Structure formats: structure tokens, C-alpha cells
Amino acid sequence: MERRQLELKWTTVRDTWLALAARTVLSDATPFDVASVRAPKAPDVDEIRTDLDRSGCAAFGVPVDMAAAHRDLVRRVLQAWCALRPDIGYCQGMNLLAGATVRVCGDAPGAFALYALLLSCLPPAGVVVEVGALWHLLTTRFPRRFGKRAGAAAAPLREAVGLVALQWLCPLWAGVLPLGQLVAAWSLVLGDDGPNRTWASGRAARGGGPVELTMHPQMQNPISDRSLRGGNLRIALALIEGAHPDELRSAALADAAAGDGGGGQTYNVLRQRAAGMDSAATASLLVTARRIVLSGTEVLRARAAGAAELHARRFELGAMSGRGLPSGRASASSDAGAAAATSVAARQAAAQSSTDFVCSIWLSGLYC
């Protein structure tokens, strides 16, 4: 029944989505038939081989006699992606997304196009920024439940949301939501625009000026208004908002009292929100997600906050390990003014890393 439901939904969007992928994320890139014969990096090949058995054959209803062929298609899609985007390569969770796209499309070229299209809806700096954006939205929308007003519950909630959101967003809901509702979820992620697609600059997204392409040479996937609609964020918000407030707070306070910085009980409460959801419950969840209003400005602000937090954490890790500090200034000074100057200089040095540089370009291009 679920497979039939999936086929009906996929039939209605297949041509539109694959044409969209051909015009956009693959238009200036290498098509599958060329990318698939390129040699990806050896570490990516090894990780892909390790994760192939966890590519969701059972979760996606792949018959036992077709499991080997399914895994082979997943391998081809992932290796083609790594050859196409060696700067990103393979990350854990991509195997589930590739497995889902193979199950939906039934062939490697189509699965590769859908896979690349879905990944283009994430911020340039990746899932970690989207997780930070989700937490920012939770704290600003529900300060009593998630913000500073949450008191001792705030820290366990932050850790638990970060862990569970990574598990939801890394595979873009594949293996999280029922197979029959994946296309509906991806429709929300892709902006549900049908065949009409526009590129928006930051100023256009805020309601002013003409719609135009904004792209930096280091960003091979431009940011579209589809991404600015925050489909992933809306689904995650609907899931977390649906958790019972008292149960969530009690679990967070119990974690805080036990000194569990990882938010163990809190994480379990949130994880159970998605685990075991049937098709009807997921359809209701997606209806709720569609009703959540997120403006392009809100999404940009939230992602800016997520990118700033990512940068701050990287700076702290670099400072603790002694990396990223300018020559001659690694030692602490007893003079407060010198210490402040060292801190500023260290932050400037840390900002020169390639990933942070891409983040800064993205934010300056969209948020100035």
C-alpha cells in the first residue's frame, strides 16, 4: 500500500523535479554518465562501502531478491556524487538519502539528479548550520520552553535538539518518515513550487528589488527561494512543537539533575516523536508543517545565527588546541587590553579557514 502511494505521488512530480535538477544543480555540472566513471577519493569509497548495508533496504521495502541490485545503485549514486563534489564528499546519512532516491526513482541517473536537487536545498555550510538555525527559531518562538527562561532545562534541550535534528536532516527525512510520505515531505523541502522556479538575491527575498541570481564562485549550488522557504525547518519545528511540553521539560530537568550534558532522556522524547509514525500521522504532521509561516528574512536570520555559532565553536576548538592563533600571540597575556587584542586577532585568523570564508561570503551576499 505504501509503495503504491509512493508511486502515485512520484508520478505527479517526477518530470517536474528531474527537469528542475537538469536546469539547475546539474546544468553546469557533470552529468551522471560522466561523473559515474570518475574515481572518487579513496576515503569516500571506503566509507560508502562500509555504509552500503545500512542503506535502508528494509526501511524502504526493498524485496530480499532485489537488495543487492538496490545497494549497487546506491553505491553508483554516492560515488558519482563524490566524484562530482569532492569538496563535500561522503558524509554519514547520505547513504539513506541515496537509498530513498533509488527506491523512488528506480534508476541511477534519476536518483542522482533527485539526490543532488535535494542536497541543494541545504545552506552552503551544510546541515550543522541548519541545526543551529532550528535552535534559533525554537528559542525566539518559544522562549519559555527553549530560551533562557527555560532555566536548567535549556542546556539538555539544546544538546538533544542538536542530536535528533542531525539524524533528521542529514538524510533529509529518509529513514525517518514513512516511505509513502517521503515525496510529500520532499515537496515541502523543495518549496512546492511546481515547475515555476526563481532565483532570489537577499534583497529580493526581503521583498525589495528584482529577482536575480546571487552566486559566489566558491558556492557551486546557488541559493534559491526554495531554500529560503525553510521546508526542512518547518517539518522539524512541527515535530518538536508536537512534543508534550511538560514531558519534554521533565526529561530535560531530569537530565540536568543527573548531569547528563547529552540530554539522554530529552533526546529519547524527541526521537520518539518521529520513530514509528505511520503514514496517516506523517500526513497530519506535514499539514501542520505547511501551516507554519516562515519568511525568507526569518530563515536568513536563523541561518546567520547558526553560522555564527558554528564559527564560534570552531574558534573555541582552535584556541584550545593552539591552532589558528597568529604567530607570537598564542600565550595568554596578563594585561587585559593585550588579551582582548589577542582574542580579536585570533578570531580574525580563524575566519580565514576555507569553510568559514564560504560562510562569510554567503552571509555578506544575502544579508547585507
C-alpha positions as CSV (number, residue, x, y, z in Angstrom):
1,M,0.0,0.0,0.0
2,E,2.8,2.4,1.0
3,R,4.7,1.6,-2.2
4,R,1.6,2.2,-4.3
5,Q,1.0,5.5,-2.5
6,L,4.7,6.5,-3.2
7,E,4.4,5.6,-6.9
8,L,1.2,7.7,-7.3
9,K,2.8,10.8,-5.7
10,W,6.1,10.3,-7.6
11,T,4.3,10.1,-10.9
12,T,2.9,13.6,-10.4
13,V,6.2,15.3,-9.7
14,R,8.8,13.1,-11.5
15,D,9.1,15.1,-14.7
16,T,9.0,18.5,-13.0
17,W,11.7,17.6,-10.4
18,L,14.1,15.9,-12.8
19,A,13.7,18.8,-15.3
20,L,14.4,21.2,-12.5
21,A,17.5,19.3,-11.5
22,A,18.7,19.2,-15.1
23,R,18.2,23.0,-15.4
24,T,19.8,24.0,-12.1
25,V,22.1,21.9,-9.9
26,L,23.3,19.8,-12.9
27,S,23.1,22.4,-15.6
28,D,26.8,23.4,-15.4
29,A,28.0,20.3,-13.7
30,T,29.0,16.8,-14.9
31,P,26.0,14.6,-15.7
32,F,25.7,11.2,-14.1
33,D,27.0,9.1,-17.0
34,V,30.3,11.1,-16.8
35,A,30.5,11.5,-13.1
36,S,29.9,7.8,-12.5
37,V,33.1,6.8,-14.3
38,R,35.3,9.3,-12.4
39,A,37.3,8.0,-9.4
40,P,36.1,9.4,-6.1
41,K,38.6,9.8,-3.2
42,A,39.7,6.6,-1.5
43,P,38.4,7.6,1.9
44,D,34.9,8.2,0.4
45,V,35.0,4.9,-1.4
46,D,35.8,3.1,1.9
47,E,33.1,4.9,3.9
48,I,30.5,4.2,1.2
49,R,31.4,0.5,1.1
50,T,31.0,0.4,4.9
51,D,27.6,2.0,4.9
52,L,26.0,0.2,2.0
53,D,24.5,-2.5,4.2
54,R,22.8,0.3,6.1
55,S,21.2,2.0,3.1
56,G,17.7,1.3,4.2
57,C,16.7,-1.8,2.2
58,A,14.3,-3.0,5.0
59,A,13.0,0.5,5.8
60,F,12.3,1.2,2.1
61,G,10.6,-2.1,1.5
62,V,13.2,-3.4,-0.9
63,P,12.5,-7.1,-1.6
64,V,15.2,-9.5,-0.5
65,D,16.0,-10.7,-4.0
66,M,16.5,-7.1,-5.1
67,A,18.6,-5.9,-2.2
68,A,21.9,-6.5,-3.9
69,A,20.9,-4.6,-7.0
70,H,19.5,-1.8,-4.8
71,R,22.8,-1.5,-2.9
72,D,24.7,-1.4,-6.2
73,L,22.6,1.5,-7.5
74,V,23.1,3.3,-4.2
75,R,26.9,2.8,-4.5
76,R,26.9,4.3,-8.0
77,V,24.9,7.3,-7.0
78,L,27.1,8.0,-4.0
79,Q,30.3,7.6,-5.9
80,A,29.1,9.8,-8.7
81,W,28.2,12.5,-6.1
82,C,31.7,12.2,-4.5
83,A,33.3,12.5,-8.0
84,L,31.1,15.5,-8.8
85,R,31.6,17.3,-5.5
86,P,34.9,16.1,-4.0
87,D,34.8,19.3,-1.8
88,I,31.9,17.8,0.1
89,G,32.4,14.1,-0.5
90,Y,30.6,11.5,1.5
91,C,29.0,12.1,4.9
92,Q,27.2,9.8,7.2
93,G,23.5,9.8,6.5
94,M,23.9,10.3,2.7
95,N,23.5,6.5,2.2
96,L,19.9,6.7,3.5
97,L,19.1,9.6,1.2
98,A,20.6,7.8,-1.8
99,G,18.8,4.7,-0.8
100,A,15.5,6.5,-0.7
101,T,16.0,8.3,-4.1
102,V,17.0,5.0,-5.7
103,R,13.8,3.4,-4.3
104,V,11.7,6.4,-5.5
105,C,13.2,6.7,-9.0
106,G,14.2,3.1,-9.7
107,D,17.3,4.1,-11.8
108,A,20.7,5.6,-11.0
109,P,20.6,8.7,-13.3
110,G,17.2,9.8,-12.0
111,A,18.2,9.0,-8.4
112,F,21.4,11.0,-8.8
113,A,19.5,14.0,-10.2
114,L,16.9,14.0,-7.3
115,Y,19.7,13.4,-4.8
116,A,21.7,16.5,-6.0
117,L,18.5,18.6,-6.1
118,L,17.5,17.8,-2.5
119,L,21.0,18.5,-1.2
120,S,21.0,21.9,-2.9
121,C,18.2,23.0,-0.5
122,L,20.6,22.9,2.4
123,P,22.7,26.0,3.4
124,P,26.1,26.2,1.7
125,A,27.8,25.4,5.0
126,G,25.7,22.3,5.4
127,V,23.4,20.5,7.9
128,V,25.2,21.9,11.0
129,V,24.1,25.5,10.1
130,E,20.5,24.2,9.6
131,V,20.5,22.6,13.0
132,G,21.7,25.9,14.5
133,A,19.0,27.7,12.6
134,L,16.4,25.4,14.1
135,W,17.5,26.0,17.6
136,H,17.5,29.8,17.0
137,L,13.9,29.6,15.8
138,L,12.9,27.5,18.8
139,T,14.4,30.0,21.2
140,T,12.9,33.0,19.6
141,R,9.4,31.5,19.0
142,F,9.2,29.7,22.4
143,P,11.5,31.5,24.9
144,R,9.8,29.9,27.9
145,R,10.3,26.4,26.6
146,F,13.7,26.6,24.9
147,G,15.2,30.0,25.6
148,K,16.9,31.5,28.7
149,R,13.6,31.3,30.5
150,A,13.8,27.6,30.4
151,G,16.4,27.7,33.1
152,A,18.2,24.5,33.9
153,A,16.3,22.7,31.1
154,A,17.9,24.8,28.4
155,A,21.2,23.1,28.1
156,P,19.9,19.5,27.9
157,L,17.3,20.7,25.4
158,R,19.9,22.3,23.2
159,E,22.0,19.2,23.1
160,A,19.1,16.9,22.5
161,V,17.7,19.1,19.7
162,G,21.1,19.2,18.1
163,L,21.5,15.4,18.1
164,V,18.0,14.5,16.9
165,A,17.9,17.2,14.3
166,L,21.2,15.9,12.8
167,Q,19.5,12.5,12.5
168,W,16.5,14.0,10.8
169,L,18.3,16.4,8.4
170,C,21.4,14.5,7.3
171,P,19.3,12.0,5.3
172,L,16.7,14.7,4.6
173,W,14.0,12.6,6.3
174,A,14.8,9.4,4.5
175,G,14.5,6.6,7.0
176,V,12.8,9.0,9.4
177,L,9.4,9.4,7.9
178,P,7.4,6.6,6.2
179,L,8.3,5.8,2.6
180,G,4.8,6.6,1.4
181,Q,5.1,10.2,2.7
182,L,8.7,10.9,1.6
183,V,7.7,12.6,-1.7
184,A,5.2,14.8,0.2
185,A,8.0,15.8,2.6
186,W,10.5,16.5,-0.1
187,S,7.8,18.6,-1.9
188,L,7.8,20.8,1.2
189,V,11.6,20.8,1.3
190,L,11.8,21.8,-2.4
191,G,9.4,24.7,-1.9
192,D,6.4,23.0,-3.6
193,D,6.6,25.4,-6.5
194,G,5.8,23.0,-9.3
195,P,7.6,24.0,-12.5
196,N,8.0,27.7,-11.6
197,R,11.4,28.4,-10.3
198,T,13.0,31.7,-9.4
199,W,16.4,32.7,-8.0
200,A,16.3,35.3,-5.3
201,S,19.1,37.6,-4.0
202,G,19.0,38.5,-0.3
203,R,17.4,41.9,-1.1
204,A,14.7,40.3,-3.3
205,A,14.0,37.7,-0.7
206,R,13.3,40.5,1.8
207,G,10.7,42.0,-0.6
208,G,12.7,44.6,-2.4
209,G,14.3,44.8,-5.8
210,P,14.1,42.4,-8.8
211,V,14.6,38.7,-8.5
212,E,18.1,37.8,-9.6
213,L,20.8,35.2,-9.3
214,T,23.2,35.5,-6.3
215,M,26.1,33.2,-6.5
216,H,29.7,33.2,-5.4
217,P,32.4,31.3,-7.3
218,Q,33.1,29.1,-4.2
219,M,29.4,28.2,-3.9
220,Q,28.6,25.7,-6.7
221,N,24.9,25.5,-5.5
222,P,23.2,28.8,-5.7
223,I,20.6,29.7,-3.0
224,S,17.1,29.8,-4.3
225,D,13.9,31.0,-2.9
226,R,13.0,27.3,-2.5
227,S,15.7,27.1,0.2
228,L,14.5,30.3,1.8
229,R,11.1,28.8,2.4
230,G,12.7,26.7,5.1
231,G,10.9,23.4,4.3
232,N,13.3,21.3,6.5
233,L,12.9,23.8,9.3
234,R,9.2,23.8,9.2
235,I,9.0,20.0,9.4
236,A,11.4,19.9,12.3
237,L,9.5,22.7,14.1
238,A,6.3,20.7,13.6
239,L,7.8,17.6,15.1
240,I,9.4,19.4,18.1
241,E,6.3,21.6,18.8
242,G,4.2,18.4,18.9
243,A,6.1,17.0,21.8
244,H,4.2,17.4,25.1
245,P,5.7,20.5,26.8
246,D,5.5,19.0,30.4
247,E,7.0,15.7,29.3
248,L,9.9,17.4,27.5
249,R,10.6,19.8,30.3
250,S,10.5,17.0,32.9
251,A,13.0,15.0,30.8
252,A,15.3,18.0,30.4
253,L,15.3,18.8,34.1
254,A,16.0,15.1,34.9
255,D,19.0,15.2,32.6
256,A,20.2,18.5,34.1
257,A,19.9,17.0,37.7
258,A,21.8,13.9,36.6
259,G,24.5,16.0,34.9
260,D,23.8,14.4,31.5
261,G,25.1,17.0,29.1
262,G,24.0,14.9,26.2
263,G,20.3,15.2,27.2
264,G,19.7,11.5,27.2
265,Q,16.1,11.4,28.4
266,T,15.3,14.6,26.4
267,Y,16.8,13.1,23.3
268,N,14.6,9.9,23.7
269,V,11.4,12.0,24.0
270,L,12.2,13.9,20.8
271,R,13.4,10.9,18.9
272,Q,10.1,9.1,19.7
273,R,8.2,11.9,18.0
274,A,9.3,10.6,14.6
275,A,10.0,7.0,15.4
276,G,7.2,4.7,14.4
277,M,5.0,7.3,12.8
278,D,2.6,5.8,10.3
279,S,1.5,7.3,7.0
280,A,-1.6,9.0,8.4
281,A,0.3,10.6,11.3
282,T,3.0,11.8,9.0
283,A,0.4,13.3,6.6
284,S,-1.0,15.2,9.6
285,L,2.5,16.3,10.6
286,L,3.1,17.7,7.1
287,V,-0.2,19.6,7.1
288,T,1.0,21.2,10.4
289,A,4.4,22.0,8.9
290,R,2.8,23.7,5.9
291,R,0.8,25.9,8.2
292,I,4.0,27.2,9.9
293,V,4.8,30.6,8.4
294,L,8.5,31.3,7.9
295,S,9.5,34.4,5.9
296,G,12.7,34.5,3.9
297,T,14.1,37.0,6.4
298,E,13.4,34.7,9.3
299,V,15.2,31.8,7.6
300,L,18.2,34.1,6.7
301,R,18.4,35.4,10.3
302,A,18.2,31.9,11.7
303,R,20.9,30.6,9.4
304,A,23.1,33.6,10.1
305,A,22.7,32.7,13.9
306,G,23.5,29.1,13.1
307,A,26.6,30.0,11.0
308,A,27.8,32.4,13.8
309,E,27.5,29.6,16.4
310,L,29.4,27.2,14.1
311,H,32.2,29.8,13.7
312,A,32.3,30.4,17.4
313,R,32.6,26.7,18.2
314,R,35.4,26.3,15.6
315,F,37.2,29.2,17.1
316,E,37.0,27.8,20.6
317,L,38.2,24.4,19.5
318,G,41.1,26.1,17.6
319,A,42.0,28.2,20.6
320,M,42.0,25.1,22.9
321,S,44.3,23.2,20.6
322,G,46.5,26.2,19.9
323,R,45.7,26.2,16.2
324,G,44.5,29.2,14.2
325,L,46.3,31.7,16.6
326,P,48.5,34.3,15.0
327,S,52.3,33.8,15.4
328,G,53.7,35.2,18.6
329,R,50.3,35.6,20.3
330,A,49.4,32.1,21.4
331,S,50.4,32.7,25.0
332,A,48.0,34.5,27.3
333,S,48.9,38.0,28.5
334,S,48.2,39.3,32.0
335,D,47.3,42.6,30.6
336,A,43.6,42.8,29.9
337,G,44.0,45.0,26.8
338,A,46.6,42.7,25.3
339,A,44.4,39.7,25.9
340,A,41.4,41.4,24.2
341,A,43.6,42.3,21.2
342,T,44.9,38.7,21.1
343,S,41.3,37.5,21.1
344,V,40.3,39.7,18.2
345,A,43.4,38.8,16.2
346,A,42.7,35.1,16.8
347,R,39.2,35.4,15.7
348,Q,40.3,37.1,12.5
349,A,42.9,34.4,11.9
350,A,40.3,31.7,12.5
351,A,37.9,33.3,10.0
352,Q,40.4,32.6,7.2
353,S,39.7,28.9,7.1
354,S,38.0,27.9,3.8
355,T,34.7,26.8,5.3
356,D,34.3,29.9,7.4
357,F,35.2,32.0,4.4
358,V,32.4,30.5,2.4
359,C,30.1,31.1,5.3
360,S,31.1,34.7,5.5
361,I,30.6,35.2,1.7
362,W,27.2,33.6,1.9
363,L,26.1,35.8,4.7
364,S,27.5,39.0,3.3
365,G,25.9,38.3,-0.1
366,L,22.5,37.5,1.3
367,Y,22.3,39.5,4.5
368,C,23.9,42.9,3.7
